[in-house]
Amino acid sequence: MTAVTYPAGRIKEVFQAFLMLGLTSFGGPIAHLGYFRTEFVARRKWLSEKDYADLVALCQFLPGPASSQVGFALGLMRAGPWGAAMAWLAFTLPSAIVLVLFAFGAAVMEGPVGSGIIHGLKVAAVAIVAHAVWGMARNLCPDRQRAAIGLAAVLIVVMVSGPLGQVAAIVAGGLAGLVMCRAAVEKAVSEVHFPVTRRAGGIALAVFALLLVGLPLLAWATPSQTLALIDAFYRAGALVFGGGHVVLPLLEAEVVQSGWVTPDEFLAGYGAAQAVPGPLFTFAAYLGTVLEPLPNGLIGAALALVAIFVPGMLLLVAVLPFWNRFRQWASAQSLMRGANAAVVGILGAALYQPVWTSAIIGSHEFALALTGFLLLTIWKLPAWAAVAVMALGGVLISLLGGLPATP
């Protein structure tokens, strides 16, 4: 990292912005990217639509939690290393705290009001993602060639489920862009400044590799349960592409098959993780709390939470010093245009499955989602305000008997 001094006001601004998102960004990683776009591209104008889409495509390629990596990079861009740390902390802490409380038995959402809030928040994700798809499509798929790439990405994601389909869609979009988008190459591309030197990037990559290889050796050579815990969650974060739900089988193999957590505890925590805002990787805080061997409780939660996020952030820091130079190349611009169009297609596919299918179960939900979309697009409300309105709408639907009874 470079020794650039940023005003304390910027660091505070980053923390406050991401804390609000950490409290309100329901819907999973794809929805988070929509929230980020609304807040930092459309509202705060920290970066352009194209720069944001390029950053999203980059983070989709890297192992780790893509939405958290995007947030980390935005904080780094705005307020340096402290801004990056505050962005991660503010976005992650709310859901981590709720899941730790759930592990201790203090967080239970029951009754029509609780179920209504949860359902309203799911509907909010529909409006947020629809708004993101609408805005990004207008800017990133403005011609027939890129619209075709976006449509092809939808088809790929539909046919090849999971993170493999997302990565395949971006790769195919980039290759198609090399062929179909050469006419749109820009001579001058705006640079997004990240205060990371090549030396710092090299150190981050070396630390990533050292921990990936060294932690299993240390855990095998010593009887330390603390090292075993850190190793298990670090590997889960380092070896997962696509983030979110993809990390679950890796975590299950580490904590359930080892006997640290019972299958029932694992599934209960996974269900709770679906009902909280912020990144799904905070599921690690719950697991660290309920682990049978020590360390567990608050210490186990903190160790597990940090360990699962660190590898993705180290890899991001490693590649950022080369990002702007890469984007200057004519071939890279064509590739990124195709990849960005594919990102729009991926968002479009996710808008239907799982966002729409899990939230829109009747005409009441459709009307509420449409209201949220109009609040964002016509009235230009901030995302958190639209989320609050839709949470209240979910309660109203529940009280009027519009939700199915909970078995």
Order of alpha helices (4+ residues) and beta strands (2+ residues): alpha-alpha-alpha-alpha-alpha-alpha-alpha-alpha-alpha-alpha-alpha-alpha-alpha-alpha-alpha-alpha-alpha
